[in-house]
Amino acid sequence: MVSSMTGFGRSEAVDSEGKITVEIKSVNHRYLDISVKMPRSLTMFEPGIRNLVKENVERGKIDIFINYESYNDSSNAVRYNKNLAGEYYKALLEMKEDFGFSDFIRLSELSRFPEVLSLEEQAIDEDALFRRLSSVISEAFKALKATRQHEGERLKEDLMAKLSHMSDYVADIERHAPEIVSAYRDKITEKVNALLEGSGIDESRIVTETAIFADKIAVDEEIVRLRSHIKAMQKTLSDGGCIGRKLDFLAQEMNREANTILSKSGDLITTDNAIELKTDIEKIREQIQNIE
């Protein structure tokens, strides 16, 4: 299928661990340009996310927005150092006996001693989290591809219609070419007759002049190449896939041939057809800028 580079995809997953939301937007771009916006807690996964993008698309400006909400109360845990607290306690008992203190330290005060209580970061199962994240991203890409393919098929239909019109213009130019030469022969014969006032015409000279003119305005090669490019573009669109660059090259070649026909144009009909060709080619070039 033909895919546009414009699309949008969204996916969301909620489980006991938390909630992951992924949104992907894409627009046309000459190459693959990836931008990932996500919480700092997920930044270690950026290389893996970029690899997932490359597996799913080949061209376009891809913006990925990731939101992660953990249902764990905290990623930190309080640890109690029992051995160290016991050493503090023993030391305090000795101090009480040595100095005869009547009061004694309370639990709240003992807990404030250095390193009795400490805050430790809980380890995150990165592999499990990335698997969950990858699954959500993959679902978002499925939605993105669906919108890109829908738009791509619409572009394909429009391009096919324009190519059909171009084939008609080419056929008209080819059909009209002999009439131009015949009209030129009649015109030059009439002028010579008028100059010589019917005293005799050098037929060989007329033939030579007509042949020179016919060679000057001949567009046979351009017509053959144009038809070849049109058929190649039609086949490429039918085959589908990542075809944007190839279509762009074919459009450039078609424009080259249309310019040549216009420069050789010997009458108004050919000129009008060549202008219509160039107009359609320009529209095609604009359309294919958005094809992957």
SULHUCOR-V413370 format. One line per field, one symbol per residue. ss: DSSP state (@ for helix, = for strand, . for the rest). phi: phi as a letter, one per 40 degrees, with the letter a starting at -180 (. if undefined). burial: # if it has 16 or more other ideal C-beta (glycine too) atoms within 10 Angstrom, else .. A space follows every 50 residues. Layout:
ss = ???
phi = ???
burial = ???
This chain:
ss = .=.=..========...==========....======..@@@@@@@@@@@ @@@@@@...===========.....=====.@@@@@@@@@@@@@@@@@@. ......@@@@......=====....@@@@@@@@@@@@@@@@@@@@@@@@@ @@@@@@@@@@@@@@@@@@@@@@@@@@@@@@@@@@@@@@@@@@@@@@.... ..@@@@@@@@@@@@@@@..@@@@@@@@@@@@@@@@@@@@.=..@@@@@@@ @@@@@@@@@@@@@@...@@@@@@@@@@@@@@@@@@@@@..=.
phi = .cbccbaaaaaabbaccibbbbbbbbbcacbcbbbbbacccbcccddccc cccccbbbahcbbbbbbbbcccdacbbcbbccccccccccccccccccbg cccaccdccccccdgcbbbbcccbcccccccccccccccccccccccccc cccccddcccccccccccccccccccdcccccccccccccccdcccfgch bcccccccccccccccccbdcccccccccccccccccccggcbdcccccc ccccccccccccccdbacccccccccdccccccccccccbcc
burial = .######.#.#.....#..#######.#...#.#.#.#...#..#...#. .##..##.######.#.#................#..#...#........ ....#.......#..#............##.##..##.###.###.###. ##..##..#..##..#..##..##..#..##..##..#...#........ .........#..##..#.#..##.###.##.###.##.....##.##..# #.###.##.###..##...#..##.###.##..##.##.###
